[in-house]
Amino acid sequence: FLVATLAVRGVFTLDRYWLQSLGGLEVVGAYVLFMGISGTLMAFLDAGVFAFSYPGLISAHHKQQPDVFRQNMHSLLIQTAMLSLAFAAVSLLLLSPLLDWLGNPIYAQQRYLYPWLLVAMILNALSMVPHYALYAQGIDRPIIHSHLASLLVFVGATWLFAPHWPLLAVPLGLCAAVAVVVVW
C-alpha cells in the first residue's frame, strides 16, 4: 500500500511541476485552485457516501451474503454517480461567479482547465466504488497494481500530449491515469 500511495501522490505532485514547465507558475496557480474545487467532490463523497456504505460492504462480505453485497455495491455506484453529476452541474454553474468574485484574470483565462480536472475527479470517484468492494473483501493487490499503472500512464500520456496541447497535457494525462484505475 505504501508503494501504491506513493504512486498516487507522485501523480498529484509531478502534475504541478510538469505543468509549471509547460505553462508557467500562473497556470499552476489556476490549476491548484481548480484542483481544489474539483477535489471537493471527494470530500463530499467520503463524508456523505463512502463512510456510510463501507461498513455495510464489510458486513455483507463477512456474513457471506453476496446478494446484499451486490445490492450495496449497486447503491454505492448510484449514489456516487448521482452526487458526482449534481456536483458537476453546480460547480460548473458557479465557476464563473466564483472567478468573478476572486477577480483574478489569470484564473478566468485558465478556466478551460476546470472541466478536465472535474472529469478526472469524477473518474476518481467512480474508481472508489470497486476499490471499496475490494477493500471490504481484503483484496488489495489489484488496487496496488492499478495505482502503479496510473503513474506510468500519467507520465506516458502527458509526455505524448505535451507537444500538441502543452497547457492541456497534464489534465489530459491525469484523466488518462484515473481512467486506467477505473477500468482496472
C-alpha positions in Angstrom: 0.0 0.0 0.0 2.9 2.3 0.7 4.1 2.0 -2.9 0.6 2.4 -4.3 0.1 5.5 -2.2 3.5 6.9 -3.3 2.5 6.3 -6.9 -0.8 8.2 -6.5 1.0 11.0 -4.6 3.6 11.0 -7.4 0.9 11.8 -9.9 -0.5 14.6 -7.8 2.9 16.1 -7.2 4.5 15.6 -10.6 1.5 17.2 -12.3 2.2 20.6 -10.8 5.9 20.5 -11.7 5.2 19.3 -15.2 2.5 22.0 -15.7 4.9 24.7 -14.5 7.4 23.6 -17.0 4.8 23.7 -19.8 2.8 26.8 -18.8 4.4 28.7 -16.0 3.6 29.5 -12.4 0.4 31.4 -13.2 -1.1 28.4 -14.9 -0.1 26.2 -11.9 -1.9 28.7 -9.6 -5.1 28.3 -11.6 -4.6 24.6 -11.8 -4.3 24.3 -8.0 -7.4 26.4 -7.5 -9.4 24.3 -9.9 -8.0 21.1 -8.5 -9.1 22.2 -5.0 -12.6 23.0 -6.2 -13.0 19.7 -8.1 -11.4 17.8 -5.3 -14.2 18.9 -3.0 -16.3 16.2 -4.7 -14.2 13.6 -2.9 -14.6 15.3 0.4 -18.4 15.2 0.0 -18.4 11.6 -1.1 -16.1 10.5 1.7 -18.2 12.1 4.3 -21.7 11.5 2.8 -21.5 8.3 0.9 -18.4 6.1 1.4 -18.3 6.4 5.2 -21.8 5.0 5.4 -21.6 2.4 2.7 -18.3 0.8 3.5 -19.4 -0.9 6.8 -22.3 -2.5 5.0 -20.0 -3.9 2.4 -17.7 -5.4 5.1 -20.7 -6.8 7.0 -22.2 -8.4 3.9 -18.8 -9.9 2.9 -18.2 -11.3 6.4 -21.7 -12.7 6.7 -21.3 -14.3 3.2 -24.3 -12.5 1.8 -23.4 -12.0 -1.9 -26.8 -10.6 -2.8 -26.6 -8.0 -0.1 -23.1 -7.2 -1.1 -24.1 -6.7 -4.8 -27.1 -4.6 -3.7 -24.8 -2.4 -1.5 -22.4 -2.0 -4.4 -25.2 -1.0 -6.8 -26.4 1.5 -4.2 -22.9 2.9 -3.7 -22.4 3.2 -7.5 -25.8 5.0 -8.0 -25.1 7.4 -5.0 -21.6 8.1 -6.3 -22.7 8.8 -9.8 -25.7 10.9 -8.8 -23.7 13.1 -6.3 -20.9 13.4 -8.9 -23.3 14.6 -11.6 -25.0 17.0 -9.2 -21.6 18.3 -8.0 -20.5 18.8 -11.7 -23.6 20.7 -12.6 -23.5 23.0 -9.6 -19.8 23.6 -9.8 -19.9 24.4 -13.5 -22.8 26.8 -12.9 -20.9 28.5 -10.0 -17.5 28.6 -11.6 -17.9 31.9 -13.4 -19.4 33.8 -10.5 -16.6 32.4 -8.3 -14.0 33.6 -10.7 -15.6 37.0 -11.0 -15.7 37.3 -7.2 -12.0 36.3 -7.0 -11.2 39.0 -9.5 -8.0 37.4 -10.8 -8.0 37.5 -14.6 -5.4 34.7 -14.7 -7.9 32.2 -13.2 -10.5 33.3 -15.7 -8.1 32.8 -18.6 -7.3 29.3 -17.4 -10.9 28.2 -16.8 -10.6 25.7 -19.7 -8.6 23.5 -17.2 -11.6 23.0 -14.8 -13.8 20.7 -16.9 -10.8 18.3 -17.4 -10.0 18.3 -13.7 -13.6 17.8 -12.9 -13.7 14.8 -15.3 -10.6 13.4 -13.5 -12.2 13.8 -10.1 -15.4 12.1 -11.3 -13.4 9.2 -12.7 -11.6 9.1 -9.4 -14.9 9.0 -7.5 -16.2 6.2 -9.7 -13.0 4.2 -9.2 -13.6 4.3 -5.5 -16.7 2.1 -5.8 -14.8 -1.1 -6.8 -11.9 0.0 -4.5 -14.3 -0.2 -1.5 -15.6 -3.5 -2.7 -12.1 -4.9 -2.9 -11.1 -3.3 0.5 -14.2 -4.9 2.1 -13.1 -8.3 0.8 -9.5 -7.9 1.8 -8.3 -7.9 -1.9 -5.6 -5.2 -2.1 -3.4 -6.3 -5.0 -5.5 -5.0 -7.9 -5.7 -1.7 -6.2 -1.9 -1.5 -5.8 -1.4 -2.6 -9.4 -3.9 0.0 -10.7 -2.2 2.8 -8.8 1.3 1.8 -10.1 -0.1 1.6 -13.6 -1.8 5.0 -13.2 1.6 6.7 -12.6 3.1 5.1 -15.7 0.0 6.1 -17.8 0.2 9.6 -16.4 3.8 10.0 -17.4 3.3 8.4 -20.8 0.1 10.2 -21.7 1.3 13.6 -20.5 4.5 13.2 -22.5 2.5 12.3 -25.6 0.1 15.2 -25.2 2.7 17.8 -24.3 4.0 18.6 -27.8 0.4 19.0 -29.2 -1.5 20.6 -26.3 1.0 21.8 -23.7 -1.5 23.5 -21.4 -3.9 20.6 -21.5 -1.2 17.8 -21.4 -1.2 17.5 -17.6 -5.0 17.5 -17.2 -5.4 15.0 -20.1 -2.7 12.8 -18.6 -4.5 12.9 -15.3 -7.7 11.9 -16.9 -5.9 9.0 -18.7 -4.3 7.9 -15.4 -7.5 7.9 -13.5 -9.4 6.2 -16.3 -6.9 3.3 -16.1 -7.7 2.9 -12.4 -11.4 2.9 -13.2 -11.0 0.3 -15.9 -8.5 -1.8 -13.9 
